[in-house]
């Protein structure tokens, strides 16, 4: 298993497919996915700022997952933020998510943050259970209850 920096030209199909599937898993539909070109523009801008935060996870050189990690300000403090933890369906529940998490924690440590957040759909019970197993705690609901914000310490 290895982590590969996302190259939009080379990995366009994977990143769109993975991101779209993450919406389906989280919300039951991809209707809020939005415009593909806007997502690719955002991804290009963010990965230019933090190339090590935007990675594909590959097994035998075939992408099986994706990480999108940023550092941002939240309520007056700088935190790490997980925009996306993603694994293809057939690789879920096999312990690979822990490897993505280990990578994320190392990324956040290298960026000198002591706390990280993510948002998750309240209906995505397996993701919530995984995040709780990692020691994360729910801190509040956002977007009119559409997502839960969770935090973890580094």
Secondary structure by P-SEA (a helix, b strand, c coil): cccccccccccaaaaaaaaaaaaaaacccccccccaaaaaaaaaaaaaaccccbbbbbccccccbbbbbbbbbcccbbbbbcccccccccccccaaaaaaaaaaaaaaaaacccbbbbbbbccaaaaaaaaaaaccccccccccccbbbbbbcc
